[in-house]
């Protein structure tokens, strides 16, 4: 009998899958070595500022002195500090309370890029202005090499697949917890407002002839903001400010009040007045364009109506009514009333149009106003506006016995004429901001938004589209007229030249519209920021005087490509513009780029 032996079953040996490779950066160096390069680059950038960058003082800022940083060297120190801050945070040497991670690869890269941009721009500017690299001193070479080392070190941080794009648009911002204590949150808002005031004061104080330093300042500001945005710090500051909105607004107003006391040159206060005037008019246009969705290309004409009305009734000897001199409050109300009437008269026949047709008609109205005031000179028409010569010698305002044209000593500080008008214009801006916010949050404001989103659907739901649009047109016009009454006294005269669609300098309709779109349509801070940028940059960069429209055209094209909702985005419009991005996000981790956190289990 044969026995068959059954073989023992064999257990297959488990297969061990190879461990996934450790994430690496774009440059294959150990993370520790890369962070060492970042810290070394930051220290080198700061140290280079205490060396001479060029041998001659012909380059703006006088970068020839050892141990005494000036101009671009000061900006290099600030950029070096940013680089060290994010490098130390990445290495774990610096931890902020409630911050799980702030030094993301993207934030670290932008911080290093701020130092690189400032230093290499300075080196290139010295070589171009003075005629070659031979004009560089050792400090310039040290700054260039050190800042480049920081960028190389930042590129060693693992940022995931995608090459350099992963460092520019990393979808993983830093995670930071909002402080629980309300007093800590208010302290954060106070520090942020102080930093913003310091940055604005420094930027506006740069001499117009020193365009190189201003370009370096803009480069530093842009890359620093990008770094803070990718780290989550900027988003958390925004969230904290929204929780204490009243406190943040009060501090911003206080910072604006302090600004004239920080300026020794009254010319800078004049820039502040013009920025506030420009921003106030842009806020009025924001009602028409941002909230209601009406494209108005002749809005600057309403500013002209308010300015001419104030000039006619304020006692100028060149006024047609030279014997009439209203007090300021009466002149302001008259200017607002006249522009309100013009807004209704122009809006009633034109607001039944839509889209391109409305834009063409409003553009025609702006040109009609400019041509009309040119012809009201006594020969081509009635003598009302004095034609191309305009109305000059508008007297300074006197409010409660306080003459705004005289210098006054306050707490040991001498406030000049433009500082006085800055305070007045600041009060006007606060009134316009209050009107804008209250109107936007009201029933009529919701009707404006409904008209902007879909006029046909809004009309079907019972909204009187024509009446709602006419109210927006008239309110926006009256706010522009209020700003015009102050502007007429600040400039001493009014003439037809500035009130056109596109002129040599703001405000004109093109720049006003650009300020709204650039800053962020439908927001309060957006037009104010856009007005500040569009007024200050041409003022400080003299070489752009003949290319302003070209430069801002390029800026708007880039903005529409990378941030169509504007610099300060309205939340609703941000979701509309980035709806596809929201749908493409995996379910397990829905990143909220606005708040800088990750929503789990979306």
C-alpha positions in Angstrom: 0.0 0.0 0.0 1.4 3.3 -1.1 1.1 6.3 1.1 1.1 9.8 -0.5 2.7 12.5 1.5 1.0 15.8 1.3 3.5 18.6 1.2 3.3 21.2 4.0 1.7 24.4 2.8 4.3 27.2 2.6 3.5 30.6 3.8 4.6 33.2 1.2 7.1 35.7 2.5 5.6 39.2 2.8 6.8 41.6 0.3 8.0 44.8 1.8 7.3 47.8 -0.4 10.2 50.3 -0.5 9.7 53.4 1.6 8.8 56.4 -0.3 11.6 58.8 -0.9 12.0 61.6 1.5 10.7 64.9 0.1 13.4 67.1 -1.3 13.6 70.6 -2.4 14.3 72.0 -5.9 18.0 72.1 -5.1 19.2 68.7 -3.8 20.8 69.7 -0.5 20.2 68.5 3.0 17.5 70.6 4.7 19.9 71.5 7.5 22.5 72.7 5.0 19.9 74.7 3.2 18.6 76.5 6.3 22.2 77.2 7.2 22.6 79.0 3.9 19.4 80.9 4.6 20.6 82.1 7.9 24.1 82.9 6.5 22.5 84.8 3.7 20.3 86.9 6.1 23.3 87.7 8.3 25.4 88.6 5.3 22.7 90.8 3.8 22.5 92.8 7.1 26.3 93.0 7.4 26.7 94.2 3.9 24.5 97.3 4.7 27.3 98.5 7.0 29.8 98.5 4.2 30.2 100.8 1.3 28.3 99.8 -1.8 29.8 102.3 -4.2 32.6 104.8 -4.2 30.7 107.9 -5.3 27.8 109.8 -3.7 26.4 110.5 -7.2 24.2 107.4 -6.7 21.0 108.4 -4.8 21.1 107.7 -1.1 24.8 108.1 -0.5 25.9 104.4 -0.1 29.6 105.3 0.3 29.8 105.5 4.1 31.0 102.6 6.3 28.9 101.9 9.4 26.1 104.2 8.5 23.4 102.5 6.3 21.3 104.8 4.1 18.8 104.4 1.2 18.7 101.0 -0.2 21.0 99.7 2.5 18.3 100.3 5.1 15.9 98.3 3.0 18.5 95.5 2.7 18.7 95.4 6.6 14.9 95.0 6.8 14.9 92.3 4.1 17.7 90.5 5.9 15.7 90.6 9.1 12.7 89.0 7.3 15.0 86.3 6.0 16.4 85.5 9.4 12.9 85.5 10.9 11.5 82.9 8.6 14.8 80.9 8.5 14.9 80.7 12.3 11.2 79.8 12.4 11.8 77.0 9.8 14.7 75.7 11.8 12.6 75.7 15.0 14.7 78.4 16.8 11.8 80.8 16.8 8.3 80.0 17.8 5.3 82.3 18.1 2.5 81.5 20.5 -0.3 79.7 18.8 1.7 79.3 15.6 1.9 75.6 14.5 3.9 76.5 11.4 4.6 79.8 9.7 7.8 79.2 7.8 6.3 77.2 5.0 8.6 76.7 2.0 6.7 79.3 0.0 6.9 81.9 2.8 10.7 81.2 3.3 11.3 81.5 -0.4 9.5 84.9 -0.7 11.3 86.2 2.4 14.7 85.3 0.8 13.5 86.7 -2.5 12.8 90.1 -0.8 16.5 90.4 0.1 17.6 89.1 -3.3 15.3 91.6 -5.1 16.5 94.7 -3.1 20.2 93.8 -3.3 20.4 92.8 -6.9 18.3 95.8 -8.0 20.7 98.0 -6.1 23.7 96.4 -7.8 22.2 96.6 -11.3 21.1 100.2 -10.7 24.6 101.2 -9.6 26.1 99.5 -12.7 23.6 101.2 -15.0 23.6 104.7 -13.5 27.3 104.9 -13.0 28.5 103.0 -16.0 29.6 99.5 -15.0 30.3 97.0 -12.3 33.6 98.7 -11.6 31.7 101.3 -9.6 30.7 98.7 -6.9 32.5 98.6 -3.6 32.9 95.4 -1.5 29.6 95.9 0.3 27.7 95.6 -3.0 29.3 92.3 -3.9 28.7 91.0 -0.4 25.0 91.9 -0.6 24.6 90.2 -4.0 26.3 87.0 -2.9 24.6 86.8 0.5 21.1 87.4 -0.8 21.7 84.8 -3.6 22.8 82.3 -0.9 19.5 82.9 1.0 17.5 82.1 -2.1 19.5 78.9 -2.8 19.0 77.8 0.8 15.2 78.5 0.6 15.0 76.3 -2.6 16.3 73.3 -0.6 13.1 73.2 1.5 10.7 70.4 0.4 7.7 72.1 -1.3 6.2 69.1 -3.1 6.0 68.4 -6.8 5.8 71.2 -9.4 9.2 72.7 -9.5 9.6 76.4 -8.9 5.8 76.8 -9.1 5.4 74.9 -5.8 7.4 77.7 -4.1 5.4 80.5 -5.7 1.9 79.1 -5.2 2.2 76.5 -2.5 -1.4 75.4 -1.5 -0.3 74.8 2.1 -0.2 78.1 4.0 0.9 78.3 7.6 -1.4 77.4 10.5 -1.8 79.9 13.2 -4.3 80.0 16.1 -6.1 83.3 16.9 -5.2 84.4 20.4 -8.1 83.8 22.8 -7.5 86.9 24.9 -9.2 90.0 23.4 -6.4 92.2 24.9 -3.8 90.2 23.0 -5.8 90.6 19.8 -6.0 94.3 20.3 -2.3 94.5 20.9 -1.7 92.7 17.6 -4.0 95.2 15.8 -2.1 98.0 17.4 1.3 96.6 16.3 0.1 96.1 12.8 -1.3 99.6 12.5 2.0 101.0 13.8 4.0 99.0 11.3 1.7 100.2 8.5 2.0 103.8 9.6 5.8 103.4 9.7 5.9 101.9 6.2 3.7 104.5 4.7 5.6 107.4 6.4 8.9 106.0 5.1 7.6 105.5 1.6 6.0 108.9 1.2 9.1 110.5 2.7 11.4 109.2 0.0 12.5 112.1 -2.2 11.1 112.2 -5.7 14.6 112.4 -7.1 15.5 109.1 -5.4 13.5 106.8 -7.6 15.9 103.9 -7.0 15.2 103.8 -3.3 11.5 103.9 -3.9 11.7 101.0 -6.4 13.6 99.1 -3.8 11.0 100.0 -1.2 8.2 98.7 -3.5 10.1 95.4 -4.2 10.6 94.9 -0.5 7.0 95.6 0.4 5.6 93.3 -2.3 7.8 90.3 -1.4 7.4 90.8 2.3 3.6 90.9 2.0 3.7 87.7 -0.1 5.8 86.0 2.6 3.5 87.0 5.4 0.5 85.9 3.2 1.9 82.4 2.6 2.9 82.1 6.2 -0.7 82.6 7.4 0.2 85.7 9.4 -1.6 88.1 7.1 -4.7 86.0 7.0 -4.8 85.7 10.8 -4.3 89.5 11.2 -7.2 90.1 8.9 -9.4 87.7 10.9 -8.4 89.4 14.2 -9.2 92.8 12.7 -12.6 91.6 11.6 -13.3 90.4 15.2 -12.5 93.9 16.5 -13.6 95.9 13.5 -14.4 99.1 15.5 -11.1 99.0 17.3 -9.2 98.5 14.0 -11.0 101.4 12.3 -10.4 103.7 15.2 -6.7 102.9 15.2 -6.5 103.4 11.5 -8.1 106.8 11.9 -5.8 107.6 14.8 -2.8 106.6 12.6 -4.0 109.0 9.9 -4.3 111.8 12.4 -0.7 111.1 13.6 0.7 111.1 10.1 1.1 115.0 9.7 3.0 115.1 12.9 5.6 112.7 11.5 6.4 114.9 8.5 8.8 117.8 8.6 8.1 118.7 4.9 4.6 120.0 4.3 4.8 118.7 0.7 4.3 115.2 2.0 1.2 116.4 3.8 0.0 117.7 0.4 0.5 114.3 -1.1 -1.6 112.9 1.7 -4.4 115.4 0.9 -4.4 114.5 -2.7 -4.4 110.8 -1.9 -7.4 111.2 0.4 -9.2 113.3 -2.2 -8.5 110.7 -4.9 -9.5 107.9 -2.6 -12.7 109.6 -1.6 -13.8 110.1 -5.2 -12.9 106.4 -5.9 -15.1 105.3 -3.0 -18.0 107.2 -4.6 -17.3 105.5 -8.0 -17.1 102.2 -6.1 -20.8 102.6 -5.3 -21.6 102.8 -9.1 -19.0 100.3 -10.3 -18.3 98.0 -7.4 -21.7 97.6 -5.8 -24.1 98.3 -8.7 -22.0 97.0 -11.6 -22.4 100.1 -13.8 -19.4 101.0 -15.9 -19.0 104.8 -15.6 -16.2 106.3 -17.8 -17.0 109.9 -17.1 -17.2 110.0 -13.3 -14.5 112.6 -12.9 -16.9 115.2 -14.3 -18.8 115.0 -11.0 -15.6 116.0 -9.2 -15.3 118.9 -11.6 -18.9 120.0 -10.9 -18.3 120.1 -7.1 -15.0 121.9 -7.6 -16.4 124.6 -9.9 -19.5 125.0 -7.6 -17.3 125.7 -4.6 -15.0 128.0 -6.6 -18.0 130.1 -7.7 -19.5 130.6 -4.2 -16.3 130.9 -2.1 -15.4 134.5 -2.8 -12.8 134.3 -5.5 -12.3 137.6 -7.3 -12.3 135.7 -10.7 -15.7 134.1 -9.9 -18.7 135.2 -11.8 -20.3 135.7 -8.4 -17.3 137.4 -6.8 -19.4 139.1 -4.2 -20.7 135.8 -2.8 -18.7 133.9 -0.2 -20.4 131.0 1.5 -19.1 129.4 4.7 -17.5 126.0 4.1 -20.5 124.0 5.3 -22.8 125.9 2.9 -20.3 125.6 0.0 -20.0 121.9 0.7 -23.8 121.4 0.8 -24.1 123.5 -2.4 -21.5 121.4 -4.2 -23.2 118.2 -3.1 -26.6 119.4 -4.1 -25.5 120.6 -7.6 -23.7 117.3 -8.3 -26.7 115.4 -7.1 -28.9 117.3 -9.5 -26.4 116.6 -12.3 -26.3 113.0 -11.4 -30.0 112.7 -11.6 -30.2 114.7 -14.9 -27.5 112.6 -16.5 -28.6 109.3 -15.0 -32.3 109.5 -15.8 -31.9 109.2 -19.6 -28.8 107.0 -19.6 -29.4 104.4 -17.0 -32.0 102.6 -19.1 -29.0 101.5 -21.2 -26.7 98.6 -20.2 -23.2 97.4 -20.7 -21.1 99.0 -23.4 -23.8 101.5 -24.4 -23.9 102.9 -20.8 -20.1 103.1 -20.8 -20.1 105.1 -24.1 -22.8 107.5 -22.9 -21.0 108.2 -19.6 -17.7 108.7 -21.5 -19.5 111.3 -23.7 -20.9 113.0 -20.6 -17.4 113.5 -19.2 -16.2 115.0 -22.5 -19.3 117.2 -22.7 -18.6 118.6 -19.2 -14.9 119.4 -20.1 -15.9 121.1 -23.4 -18.7 123.0 -21.8 -16.6 124.6 -19.0 -14.0 125.5 -21.7 -16.6 127.4 -23.7 -18.3 129.2 -20.8 -15.8 132.0 -21.1 -17.9 135.0 -22.3 -17.1 134.6 -26.0 -18.1 131.1 -27.0 -20.8 131.1 -24.3 -22.0 132.8 -21.1 -19.2 134.0 -18.8 -19.5 131.5 -15.9 -16.4 129.4 -15.7 -13.8 131.8 -17.2 -13.1 129.2 -19.9 -9.6 127.5 -20.1 -8.2 130.0 -17.6 -10.5 128.6 -14.9 -11.2 130.3 -11.6 -8.1 131.1 -9.5 -7.3 132.7 -6.2 -9.9 130.7 -4.3 -9.4 131.9 -0.7 -8.5 129.5 2.1 -11.2 128.1 4.3 -11.8 129.5 7.7 -13.7 127.2 10.1 -14.7 128.5 13.6 -12.1 131.2 13.3 -9.4 128.7 12.4 -7.8 129.7 9.1 -6.6 126.6 7.3 -4.1 128.6 5.2 -2.0 129.6 8.2 0.6 127.5 10.0 -0.3 126.5 13.6 1.8 125.1 16.5 0.2 122.1 18.1 2.0 120.3 21.0 5.4 121.6 19.8 4.8 120.6 16.2 4.3 123.1 13.4 1.4 122.2 11.1 1.5 123.9 7.7 -1.3 124.7 5.3 -1.5 121.2 3.8 -1.5 119.6 7.2 -4.6 121.6 8.1 -6.4 120.6 4.9 -5.2 117.0 5.5 -7.2 116.9 8.7 -10.3 118.4 7.0 -10.0 115.9 4.1 -9.6 113.1 6.6 -12.9 114.1 8.2 -14.6 114.2 4.8 -13.2 110.7 4.0 -14.5 109.4 7.3 -18.0 110.7 6.4 -17.8 109.1 2.9 -16.6 105.8 4.4 -19.5 105.9 6.9 -22.1 106.6 4.1 -20.6 103.9 1.9 -20.7 101.2 4.6 -24.1 102.1 5.8 -25.5 102.2 2.3 -23.9 98.9 1.3 -25.4 97.1 4.4 -28.8 98.6 3.9 -31.8 97.4 1.9 -30.8 99.6 -1.1 -27.3 98.2 -0.9 -28.5 94.6 -1.2 -30.6 95.8 -4.2 -27.5 97.2 -5.8 -25.7 93.9 -5.4 -28.7 92.1 -6.8 -28.7 94.4 -9.9 -24.9 93.8 -10.3 -25.3 90.0 -10.2 -28.3 89.7 -12.5 -30.5 92.7 -13.3 -33.1 90.5 -15.0 -33.5 88.2 -12.1 -33.5 91.2 -9.6 -36.3 92.9 -11.6 -38.3 89.6 -11.7 -38.0 89.6 -7.9 -39.6 93.0 -7.6 -36.7 95.4 -7.5 -37.1 98.6 -9.5 -33.9 98.4 -11.4 -34.0 101.9 -12.8 -34.8 103.6 -9.5 -32.1 101.6 -7.7 -29.5 102.5 -10.3 -30.5 106.1 -10.3 -30.0 106.3 -6.5 -26.5 104.8 -6.8 -25.6 107.2 -9.6 -26.9 110.2 -7.6 -25.2 109.2 -4.3 -21.9 108.5 -6.0 -22.0 111.9 -7.8 -22.8 113.8 -4.5 -19.8 112.1 -2.7 -17.5 113.2 -5.6 -18.9 116.7 -5.3 -18.2 116.8 -1.6 -14.5 115.9 -2.2 -14.4 118.5 -5.0 -15.4 121.3 -2.7 -12.3 120.7 -0.5 -10.0 120.1 -3.5 -10.9 123.4 -5.0 -9.6 125.3 -1.9 -6.5 123.1 -1.6 -5.4 123.8 -5.1 -6.3 127.5 -5.0 -7.8 127.2 -8.5 -9.9 125.0 -10.9 -9.5 124.6 -14.6 -10.9 122.1 -17.2 -7.6 120.3 -17.9 -7.8 117.6 -15.2 -11.4 116.6 -15.8 -10.9 114.2 -18.7 -11.0 110.5 -19.3 -7.2 109.9 -19.4 -4.8 112.8 -18.6 -1.3 113.4 -17.6 -2.0 113.0 -13.8 -4.8 111.7 -11.6 -7.5 112.2 -10.8 -9.1 111.4 -14.2 -11.7 108.8 -15.0 -9.2 106.2 -16.2 -7.2 106.4 -13.0 -10.3 106.4 -10.8 -11.6 103.3 -12.5 -8.2 101.7 -12.2 -8.1 102.5 -8.4 -11.4 100.7 -7.9 -10.4 97.7 -9.9 -6.9 97.5 -8.6 -7.8 97.9 -5.0 -10.9 95.7 -5.0 -14.4 96.4 -6.2 -17.1 96.5 -3.5 -14.8 97.0 -0.6 -14.0 100.1 1.5 -10.2 99.7 1.9 -9.7 98.6 -1.7 -10.3 102.0 -3.5 -8.3 103.8 -0.8 -5.3 101.5 -1.3 -5.7 101.7 -5.1 -5.8 105.5 -5.0 -2.7 105.6 -2.7 -0.7 103.4 -5.1 -1.8 105.1 -8.3 -1.1 108.5 -6.9 2.1 107.8 -5.0 4.0 105.6 -7.5 4.0 108.2 -10.4 4.9 110.9 -7.9 7.9 109.1 -6.7 9.0 107.5 -10.0 9.7 110.4 -12.3 10.8 108.3 -15.2 7.2 106.9 -15.5 5.7 110.3 -16.2 5.4 109.7 -20.0 4.5 106.0 -19.6 2.0 106.0 -16.8 -0.9 104.6 -18.7 1.3 101.9 -20.3 2.7 100.9 -16.9 -0.7 100.7 -15.2 -2.1 98.9 -18.2 0.5 96.2 -17.7 -0.3 96.2 -14.0 -4.0 95.7 -14.6 -3.4 92.9 -17.1 -1.2 91.1 -14.5 -3.8 91.7 -11.9 -6.6 90.3 -14.0 -4.5 87.2 -14.6 -3.3 86.5 -11.1 -5.8 88.2 -8.8 -8.9 89.4 -10.7 -10.8 90.2 -7.4 -8.3 93.0 -6.6 -5.7 93.5 -4.0 -8.2 93.6 -1.1 -10.8 91.1 -2.2 -14.5 91.2 -1.5 -15.3 87.7 -0.2 -18.2 87.1 -2.5 -16.3 88.2 -5.6 -13.3 86.1 -4.5 -15.4 83.0 -4.4 -16.9 83.8 -7.8 -13.5 84.3 -9.5 -12.0 81.2 -7.9 -14.9 78.9 -8.1 -13.0 76.4 -10.3 -10.1 76.3 -7.9 -12.6 75.5 -5.1 -14.0 72.6 -7.1 -10.5 71.2 -7.9 -9.5 70.8 -4.2 -9.5 67.2 -2.8 -12.2 66.4 -0.3 -10.0 65.5 2.7 -8.3 68.8 2.9 -10.1 71.9 1.6 -7.5 74.7 1.9 -9.0 78.0 2.6 -6.5 80.5 1.1 -8.3 83.4 2.7 -8.0 82.2 6.3 -4.7 80.3 5.9 -6.1 77.1 7.6 -7.1 73.6 6.4 -10.7 72.5 6.7 -10.8 68.8 7.4 -13.6 66.6 6.1 -15.1 69.1 3.7 
